[in-house]
Amino acid sequence: MRPEESLSTSDMAQLDAVRSTCPEIAQACDLAREFTDMLRQRRGHLLRDWIQKAELGGPDAIGILADSIRQDLQAVTAGLALPYSSGIVEGHVNRIKTIKRRMYGRASFTLLRARILFQS
């Protein structure tokens, strides 16, 4: 959520004071908001411009993030632009790993397979 939507007026005043005191925090907030907007609105075509802004004018930590994103730019751009998601698959993988951890050292692969296949 945007701070304007979720913070009280006193909290907003405090945030504005911190932003005006430290320009590096203000830059980090602005870059984080831009990146969040790209994620929510699926605007992958703006990623290169954001990376350039982050590397040139952002704090070191955000510059490191931008450099990491640049290393896998095509995949991140596709993730921001395409409507496809691997969330369902990741959920199933997480469920299987949880079952496996609970059974660690107690049963064979056959029982693990049966629990995964027959669990509702």
N, C-alpha and C positions, 0 to 999 in steps of 0.2 A: 504494500500500500504506500501511497505517497504520504509524506509527513503531514501535509496539509489536511489530509483526510483522517488521520489517526491520532494526531497529537493535540493536546490542549493548547490554549493560547499562551500559557506560561512556558510550556515546553517548546513551543515554536519560537518564542522570544529568546529562550536559552540557546536553541540551535542556531538562530540568527547571530547571536552574540559570539558563539564559538566560530561560526563560519567567517565572521568579519575579523576576528582576532587572528585566525590562522588560515592564510590563503591556500595552504596545501590541503587542509581538510575540506575547504570549499571545492577545490578542484576534484578531490577524491569523490565527494558527494555528487557533484555534477556528472562525472564520468560513470559512476555507479548507476545513477538514474538513467542516463542514456543507454547503458548496457541493458538495464532492466526493461526499458521500453522496447529495445530491439528484441529481447526475448519474448515479451508478452505479445507484441504485435507482429512477430515473425518477419522482421525486416533484415534479413541476412545480407542484402545488398549494401547496407550501411556499415558493415563490419570493418572493411578496410579503412574507411575514414576514421572510425572509432579507434582502431589500433594505432593509427598514425597520431591522433590526438593524445592517446594515452602514453605513447612512447616519447613524444616530444614535450608535452606540457604537464603530464601527470606525475603524481608521487612515484617513488621507486617501486613500491609494492604493486601498484597498478601497471606500471611499465613492465614488470616481470610477468604479470598475468597476460598482458598484451603480447609479449614475446612468445609465451607458451602457446597462445591461441594462434599466432602466426605460423608456428611450426606445423600445425595441423589445420590450416586455414580452410581447405576444401571441405573437410568433415564438419567443422564448426559452422561454416556458412550453410551447408546443407541442413544441418540440425536446426538452424535458425529460420531457414526459408521454407523447408518442406513440411507438409502436415503429418508426416509419418512419425511414429513414436515406437520405441522398443519397451515402453513402460510395462506392458502386459507380460512380455517375455521376462523382463527383469524381475517382476513380481513372482513368477513361477520359479525362476532360478533361486530367488531368496527363500521361497517356501521349501524347495528341495534341500537347500543347504541347511536350513533349520532342522528339518527332519534328520538329515545325516548327522548333524552335530549331536542331537539328542540320542541317537543310536550308537555313537562312536564307541567302538570296542566291544559292543554287546551282541551284535548280530552279523549275519552274512549279507552279501550283496543281494541275494535272492529275497530276503525279508525286506531290505530297503526298497527294492524294486516294487514289491507287492504293496508296501505302505504308500509309495508315491502314486502308483497306478490306481489303487482302490480308495484313496482318501478323497472324501467329498469336498 
